[in-house]
């Protein structure tokens, strides 16, 4: 179990690094021609940028303080590597969320959160779609009472009811059956239009 979780985390890291490359190249992952792209990263971009700036300042200040107090070099370098990894993680998260949006195609709705979550919902399993914002969601990907929640900045604004249960795989590999989904889209009305349209309109 622990080995499996460790392998998934390693996979996330590698995909995150690849996401930075896609971001620089202004490309997106898993978006076929003619698909409707539903972005979700804008709501968290300001906070993530603020957090990254604070971490960068902290990295410099902490290193100067450690040097000033004569802390052994190996401790300084260990702390520096940890701080630099934190900055890299922020960049990977931002890049992954931008380059891996939600996607609507004639056959499916693909709900994602960066490299950490990816769910394909067949269009014929969608019974109803509605908008409505919630601001106090707990956790990034949670399942409770048959409802999957994929939140961005603790928010959701789109609810999808299903005709039958589907299996979701959570970030560390746990599986669950769900019959409804709450997620976030930057433009929920666009999502509503795309999902309510007949699939033929997207071909």
N, C-alpha and C positions, 0 to 999 in steps of 0.2 A: 504493500500500500504506500509506504513512504517512498520507495524507489519509483513507483509510478508517478507520485506527486512531484518528485524531484525531476523526473524526465519531462513532465508537462511544463514545469517552471523553466527548464532549460529551453524547451521548444518556444515558450513565450519570449524568452530573451533573444533567441535567434530571429524569430519573426519580427520582434521589435526593432532590431538592428536593420533588418531588411526594409521595415517600414520607413526608417529615416531616408534610405535610398530612394524609395518611391516618392516620399514627400519632396525631396530635393528635385527629383525628375518630374514632379507635378503629375504623377500617375496614381491610379487607384487600383486596388486589388479586388478581383471578383466582381467587376461591373461589366456585364456583357453589353454588346451594342443594342440600343433600343430600350434598355432598362431605365426605370425611374430611380434616381438616386435620392435618398433621404438622409441628409446630413444630421448629425447630432452633437458635434463637437463645440459649437459656438458658445453654448451656455457655460461651459467650463473653461473656455480659453483664457478669460481674464484672470480667474483665480489661479489657474495653472501657471500663467505667465508671472503673476505676482509671487507665487510660491517658488518658482525657478529663480527669479531675481533675488529673493531673500536667501535662498540656498547658496547662490553664487557669492553674495556678500559674506555670508557666514563662513564659507570655505576660506576666503581670503583672511578674514578677521581671526578665525580660529588658528590658522597656520601661523600668522604673525604673533599671536599670543603664545603659542607653544614654543616658537623660536625664541621669543623674548624671555620666557621663563626657563630656557635651557633644557627643555624636554628632550630626551634622547631621540635621535633621528628616526629610529625604526618606529617609534610611537607616532611621530609627526607624519611619516609617510603612510602608516596604516590609516590614520584618521583622514589624511588627504585622499587616499584611494577611495575610502568609504564615501567621503563627500562628493568626489568626482563621479562615483557611480550613481549617487542620488541625482546629480544633474543629468547624467545620461539617461536614467530611468524616466525623468520628466520629459526629456526630448523624445524618447521612444513611445511613451504614452500619448503625447500630443500627436506625433506622426501617425501612430497606429489608428487613432480615432478619426483623423482626417482622411487617411487613405483606405479605411475599411468602413464605409458608411453602410447604413441599411440599404437594401436594394429590393425593388419590386419588379418582377418579370411576369410574363404571361402565366408561368406555372407556379411561382412561389413568391413568398415574402421572406427575405433573409434579414434576420435581426442580429446585429453584432454589437460588441463593445470592444474596440481595439482588437488585440490579438487574443483576448481572454475569453471571449464568448462568441459563438457562432451557431445560430439556429435557423434551419430552413423549414418554413411552414408552407405546405402545399396550399395553393389558393382555394382549392375545393374543400379544404378543412376550415375555412374562415366563414363563420356564421354571421358575424356582425362586427362593425368597427365604429368607434365613437371617440370623440376628443373630450378632454377634461383634465385640468392640471392638478397634480398633487405635489406638495412641496416638502413633505417630510418622510420620504422613502428611506428605509434603513438598509444600507448595504448597496453594493453595485449590482450583484446578481443574486436574487433570493427567490425561494419557492416556499409558499405557505398556503395551505388549504387548497391546493390545486391551481394556484395562481403564480405564474412566473412574473417577476418584476426585474426589469433591466433599467436601472436609474442612471441619470446623468446629473451630477451636482445635487443629488438627493431629490431629483424631480422626475416625474413622468407626465405625459400629456396625451397619451394614446392608449386605448384599450381595445384589444382584439379578443373576441369570444370565438371559441372553436366548436366545431360540430362533433368532435370526438377527441379523446385524450391523445396527446403526442408526448414523446419522450424527449426530455432536454438533458444535456450533459453540462453540468456546472464546471467552472474553471478548473477545479482540481480533480475532476473526473466523476463526482457523484452524479447519479442519475435520478430523475424524478418524472412522474407523469403530471401533466398540466392540462387544464381545459380553458384557461384564459391567460392573457399576456398583457402586462402593462409595460410600456417603454416610452422613450422620449425621442422626439424628432424636432429639429429646428423649425420646420414648417409643417405643423400637424395637419393643417387644411390640405396641403399638397398630398400628404400621406393618405388622408381620408379620400380624396378624389381618386388617387391611383388605385387604392384597394377596393373602392366601390365600383370602379369601371369594369366593364366586361373585359376579360383577358384578351379578346381579339383586338381591343383598342390599343394594346401594347405590342402587337406583332409587327 
